[in-house]
Amino acid sequence: MRQLLRFAVVGVVNTGLGYAGIFACMYLAGLGPVVSNVMGYSAGLVASYILNRTYTFQSAAKAPAELARFLSIFLLAYLANLGTLLFLVRHIGMHAGGAQVVAGVVYFGLSFVLNKYYVFQAHRTPSKPSTGGS
């Protein structure tokens, strides 16, 4: 449960950084919306990897291979999100706003499980045994 909460906190932080980057690029640097979006999402993705690696999952793995797994899981979770959204809107007839929420839950759940058991599982920093009496 603790990891899930940490994962959620990291999600809020990287989303905030991503939007800050988007708006800074658009309104301070004068870049177009597409370039700004790419820059903001890239900043959020980098923050997500670093924070999940160090804070959520305490990984000690070599970064290049782990980063490749992280990016592949991001893409897979995003495609699951998009597929869910399209299915709910086009085939079930769900309201787009509600479908976005459901698709977001799919993204969050799939991303957490795959990051926990695939991306960061192999090389966690060992937990220190607790000391002290009962």
C-alpha positions, -999 to 999 in steps of 0.1 A, spaced: 0 0 0 29 23 8 44 19 -27 10 26 -43 7 59 -23 42 69 -32 35 60 -69 4 83 -68 24 111 -52 51 108 -80 22 109 -105 9 141 -91 44 156 -90 54 146 -126 20 158 -139 25 192 -123 61 194 -137 48 184 -171 21 211 -172 45 237 -158 69 228 -186 42 230 -212 30 264 -201 65 278 -196 74 267 -231 42 282 -246 39 314 -226 75 322 -215 95 308 -244 69 315 -271 70 279 -285 41 263 -302 16 240 -285 29 208 -300 66 215 -292 56 227 -257 36 195 -252 65 173 -262 89 193 -239 65 192 -209 57 155 -213 94 147 -216 102 166 -184 73 148 -166 85 115 -179 121 121 -167 108 132 -133 86 101 -131 115 78 -139 139 94 -114 113 97 -86 99 62 -91 134 47 -92 146 64 -61 115 72 -40 88 47 -49 108 15 -57 143 22 -44 160 5 -73 197 -2 -75 196 -15 -111 218 -2 -139 199 27 -153 201 22 -191 183 -12 -192 158 -1 -165 151 31 -184 143 11 -215 119 -11 -196 103 21 -180 98 37 -214 83 5 -229 59 2 -200 49 39 -203 41 33 -240 22 1 -232 2 18 -204 -5 48 -227 -18 25 -255 -40 7 -230 -53 41 -219 -61 52 -254 -76 18 -264 -99 19 -233 -109 55 -241 -117 47 -277 -136 15 -269 -157 32 -242 -166 62 -264 -170 45 -298 -184 11 -289 -201 15 -255 -213 51 -260 -199 63 -227 -196 101 -222 -161 112 -231 -154 127 -197 -163 95 -178 -144 75 -203 -113 96 -197 -116 89 -160 -119 51 -165 -91 51 -191 -69 70 -165 -76 44 -139 -66 17 -164 -33 36 -171 -25 41 -134 -32 5 -124 -14 -11 -153 15 13 -150 19 6 -112 17 -31 -116 42 -33 -145 66 -8 -129 65 -27 -96 69 -63 -110 88 -57 -143 107 -24 -144 119 -20 -109 116 -55 -94 148 -71 -104 173 -48 -86 158 -33 -55 179 -20 -27 176 -46 1 155 -35 30 173 -31 63 161 -56 89 143 -40 117 160 -40 151 145 -38 185 124 -58 208 88 -69 203 
